[in-house]
Amino acid sequence: MDAYFSFTDERTLKKERAKARQLRGSQWWKRKRATGICHYCRQTFPPKELTMDHVIPIARGGRSEKFNLVPCCKACNTKKKQMLPTEWEAYMERLKN
């Protein structure tokens, strides 16, 4: 599989990160995080331990929009880095085998 890279410029990165910070303080995010469930590993955590992850990373062309943001544990967020959903699924399959 060929890697997909979208080289996002610094101005766009800053803009999207600022939008993410704003959403992190919203009631929408607090409700989403309140479930306490990591989007990726499905384990339960205290809500404050969940981080905001861009399903499609900003660096890969994703945006800080509600449809692209999910709560996830720090371990999954660290492992996922800048992977796209299909790359993450392939990575998790390799770990199982």
HUMODA-V977167 format. One record per residue. N is the residue number from 0. SS is DSSP state (a for helix, b for strand, c for the rest). PHI is phi in degrees with one decimal (* if undefined). PSI is psi in radians with two decimals (NA if undefined). Layout:
BEGIN
n:N ss:SS phi:PHI psi:PSI
n:N ss:SS phi:PHI psi:PSI
END
This chain:
BEGIN
n:0 ss:c phi:* psi:2.28
n:1 ss:c phi:-76.4 psi:2.44
n:2 ss:c phi:-74.6 psi:2.49
n:3 ss:c phi:-104.2 psi:2.13
n:4 ss:c phi:-127.1 psi:2.34
n:5 ss:c phi:-119.7 psi:1.91
n:6 ss:c phi:-79.8 psi:1.64
n:7 ss:c phi:-77.5 psi:2.35
n:8 ss:c phi:-73.3 psi:2.81
n:9 ss:a phi:-59.6 psi:-0.67
n:10 ss:a phi:-62.8 psi:-0.76
n:11 ss:a phi:-66.3 psi:-0.74
n:12 ss:a phi:-56.9 psi:-0.84
n:13 ss:a phi:-61.5 psi:-0.75
n:14 ss:a phi:-62.4 psi:-0.80
n:15 ss:a phi:-68.8 psi:-0.65
n:16 ss:a phi:-65.7 psi:-0.67
n:17 ss:a phi:-64.3 psi:-0.72
n:18 ss:a phi:-62.8 psi:-0.69
n:19 ss:a phi:-64.5 psi:-0.75
n:20 ss:a phi:-60.2 psi:-0.73
n:21 ss:a phi:-63.8 psi:-0.78
n:22 ss:a phi:-65.3 psi:-0.58
n:23 ss:a phi:-60.3 psi:-0.48
n:24 ss:c phi:-90.0 psi:0.00
n:25 ss:c phi:-85.4 psi:2.76
n:26 ss:a phi:-63.2 psi:-0.62
n:27 ss:a phi:-55.4 psi:-0.85
n:28 ss:a phi:-67.4 psi:-0.72
n:29 ss:a phi:-61.0 psi:-0.69
n:30 ss:a phi:-67.4 psi:-0.74
n:31 ss:a phi:-62.7 psi:-0.75
n:32 ss:a phi:-73.4 psi:-0.45
n:33 ss:a phi:-61.0 psi:-0.37
n:34 ss:c phi:-62.4 psi:-0.51
n:35 ss:c phi:75.4 psi:0.23
n:36 ss:b phi:-109.8 psi:2.25
n:37 ss:c phi:-71.7 psi:2.27
n:38 ss:c phi:-60.1 psi:-0.54
n:39 ss:c phi:-94.1 psi:-0.90
n:40 ss:c phi:-94.8 psi:-0.18
n:41 ss:c phi:66.1 psi:0.20
n:42 ss:c phi:-80.0 psi:2.77
n:43 ss:b phi:-96.6 psi:2.42
n:44 ss:c phi:-138.6 psi:2.76
n:45 ss:c phi:-59.2 psi:2.33
n:46 ss:a phi:-49.2 psi:-0.67
n:47 ss:a phi:-68.5 psi:-0.25
n:48 ss:a phi:-86.4 psi:-0.17
n:49 ss:c phi:-83.9 psi:2.47
n:50 ss:b phi:-106.9 psi:2.89
n:51 ss:b phi:-91.5 psi:2.24
n:52 ss:b phi:-123.2 psi:2.47
n:53 ss:b phi:-87.5 psi:2.01
n:54 ss:c phi:-54.1 psi:-0.88
n:55 ss:c phi:-101.6 psi:1.91
n:56 ss:c phi:-57.1 psi:2.58
n:57 ss:a phi:-54.5 psi:-0.76
n:58 ss:a phi:-64.3 psi:-0.28
n:59 ss:a phi:-107.6 psi:0.26
n:60 ss:c phi:102.9 psi:-0.02
n:61 ss:c phi:-73.3 psi:2.91
n:62 ss:c phi:-127.4 psi:2.83
n:63 ss:c phi:-87.7 psi:1.25
n:64 ss:c phi:-120.4 psi:2.65
n:65 ss:a phi:-53.1 psi:-0.68
n:66 ss:a phi:-68.4 psi:-0.25
n:67 ss:a phi:-109.7 psi:0.11
n:68 ss:b phi:-117.1 psi:2.31
n:69 ss:b phi:-137.9 psi:2.66
n:70 ss:b phi:-80.5 psi:2.41
n:71 ss:b phi:-148.9 psi:2.76
n:72 ss:c phi:-72.8 psi:2.80
n:73 ss:a phi:-62.9 psi:-0.63
n:74 ss:a phi:-63.0 psi:-0.82
n:75 ss:a phi:-66.0 psi:-0.72
n:76 ss:a phi:-62.1 psi:-0.70
n:77 ss:a phi:-67.1 psi:-0.74
n:78 ss:a phi:-68.6 psi:-0.67
n:79 ss:a phi:-68.0 psi:-0.62
n:80 ss:c phi:48.6 psi:-2.03
n:81 ss:c phi:-112.2 psi:0.52
n:82 ss:c phi:-75.2 psi:2.56
n:83 ss:c phi:-80.5 psi:2.82
n:84 ss:a phi:-52.2 psi:-0.74
n:85 ss:a phi:-66.5 psi:-0.62
n:86 ss:a phi:-68.8 psi:-0.68
n:87 ss:a phi:-63.4 psi:-0.79
n:88 ss:a phi:-61.0 psi:-0.75
n:89 ss:a phi:-63.9 psi:-0.71
n:90 ss:a phi:-61.3 psi:-0.80
n:91 ss:a phi:-65.6 psi:-0.64
n:92 ss:a phi:-63.4 psi:-0.73
n:93 ss:a phi:-62.0 psi:-0.63
n:94 ss:a phi:-67.3 psi:-0.58
n:95 ss:a phi:-69.2 psi:-0.59
n:96 ss:c phi:-89.1 psi:NA
END
